[in-house]
Amino acid sequence: MSSLLTTAERNALLPPLSQSGWRAHPELDAIRKIWRFRSFSEAWAFMSRAALAAERANHHPDWTNRYNIVDVTLTTHSAKGLTSLDTSLAQKLDSFAPEAAIITDHGEPALCLCQSRA
């Protein structure tokens, strides 16, 4: 089982993730990021790559997909909080979608492409 991140590890690992759009989850010791892709197929391609990386790491995200929106929350359930598994997977996911728009306001629901056209 992975250990929770120490204060020093959090101070070193979380600020760069924050700069790339990851935000603290308001109710969990977790990080969350929302991507907006140009299309459903781009979102699905990202999720496919993410699924393979998660399977290799044996560490699986909590996520949702709505058309071109992918919403990912990372936490290590067995440790009840953030571990290096989460930060490593976050960095990997970031490398899969450098062109996607990032939604940093997690207070409002993210509109998918089909809703924004309505």
C-alpha positions as CSV (number, residue, x, y, z in Angstrom):
1,M,0.0,0.0,0.0
2,S,1.2,3.5,-0.8
3,S,1.8,6.0,1.9
4,L,0.1,9.4,2.1
5,L,2.1,12.3,0.8
6,T,4.1,14.1,3.4
7,T,3.9,17.8,3.8
8,A,7.3,18.2,2.0
9,E,6.1,15.9,-0.8
10,R,2.9,17.9,-1.2
11,N,4.8,21.2,-1.2
12,A,7.1,19.8,-4.0
13,L,4.6,17.9,-6.1
14,L,1.3,19.8,-5.9
15,P,2.2,23.3,-7.1
16,P,3.3,22.2,-10.6
17,L,0.1,20.1,-10.9
18,S,-1.9,23.2,-9.9
19,Q,-0.2,25.1,-12.7
20,S,-1.4,22.5,-15.2
21,G,-5.0,22.8,-13.9
22,W,-5.3,20.2,-11.1
23,R,-7.3,21.5,-8.2
24,A,-7.9,20.2,-4.6
25,H,-11.1,18.4,-4.3
26,P,-13.3,20.2,-1.7
27,E,-14.5,17.1,0.1
28,L,-11.6,14.6,-0.3
29,D,-7.9,14.4,0.0
30,A,-7.8,14.3,-3.8
31,I,-7.0,16.3,-6.9
32,R,-9.3,16.9,-9.8
33,K,-8.9,18.2,-13.3
34,I,-11.5,18.8,-16.1
35,W,-10.5,18.7,-19.7
36,R,-12.5,20.1,-22.6
37,F,-11.6,18.4,-25.9
38,R,-12.6,19.5,-29.5
39,S,-14.7,16.4,-30.0
40,F,-16.0,13.2,-28.4
41,S,-13.4,11.2,-30.3
42,E,-10.6,13.2,-28.9
43,A,-12.0,12.8,-25.4
44,W,-12.4,9.1,-25.9
45,A,-8.8,8.8,-27.3
46,F,-7.5,10.5,-24.1
47,M,-9.6,8.2,-21.9
48,S,-8.2,5.2,-23.8
49,R,-4.6,6.2,-23.2
50,A,-5.4,7.1,-19.6
51,A,-7.1,3.7,-19.0
52,L,-4.0,1.9,-20.3
53,A,-1.7,4.0,-18.1
54,A,-3.9,3.5,-15.1
55,E,-4.0,-0.3,-15.7
56,R,-0.2,-0.5,-16.0
57,A,0.1,1.4,-12.7
58,N,-2.7,-0.6,-11.1
59,H,-4.1,2.7,-10.0
60,H,-7.5,3.8,-11.4
61,P,-9.1,7.2,-11.5
62,D,-12.6,8.2,-10.7
63,W,-13.8,9.9,-13.8
64,T,-16.8,10.9,-15.9
65,N,-17.1,11.7,-19.6
66,R,-19.9,13.8,-21.2
67,Y,-19.3,14.2,-24.9
68,N,-16.1,16.3,-25.1
69,I,-15.6,16.8,-21.3
70,V,-13.5,14.4,-19.2
71,D,-13.5,15.0,-15.4
72,V,-10.9,13.1,-13.4
73,T,-10.4,12.8,-9.7
74,L,-7.4,11.1,-8.3
75,T,-7.0,9.7,-4.8
76,T,-5.7,6.5,-3.4
77,H,-8.7,4.9,-1.7
78,S,-6.7,2.3,0.2
79,A,-4.6,5.1,1.8
80,K,-7.6,7.4,2.2
81,G,-5.9,10.3,0.4
82,L,-3.2,11.5,-1.9
83,T,-0.1,9.3,-2.6
84,S,2.6,9.3,-5.2
85,L,0.4,7.1,-7.3
86,D,-1.9,10.0,-7.8
87,T,0.7,12.6,-8.6
88,S,2.5,10.2,-11.0
89,L,-0.8,9.4,-12.8
90,A,-1.7,13.1,-12.9
91,Q,1.6,13.9,-14.6
92,K,1.1,11.1,-17.1
93,L,-2.5,12.3,-17.9
94,D,-1.2,15.8,-18.5
95,S,1.2,14.5,-21.1
96,F,-1.6,12.9,-23.1
97,A,-3.6,16.1,-23.7
98,P,-1.4,19.2,-24.0
99,E,-3.8,20.7,-26.6
100,A,-7.0,20.3,-24.6
101,A,-8.7,23.3,-22.9
102,I,-8.6,23.1,-19.1
103,I,-11.6,24.0,-17.0
104,T,-10.3,25.4,-13.7
105,D,-13.5,26.7,-12.2
106,H,-14.9,23.5,-10.6
107,G,-17.8,25.4,-9.0
108,E,-20.0,25.4,-12.0
109,P,-20.9,22.4,-14.2
110,A,-18.7,22.2,-17.3
111,L,-20.8,22.5,-20.5
112,C,-20.0,20.0,-23.1
113,L,-19.9,20.9,-26.8
114,C,-23.4,19.8,-27.5
115,Q,-24.8,22.0,-24.6
116,S,-22.8,25.0,-25.6
117,R,-24.2,24.9,-29.1
118,A,-27.8,24.8,-27.9
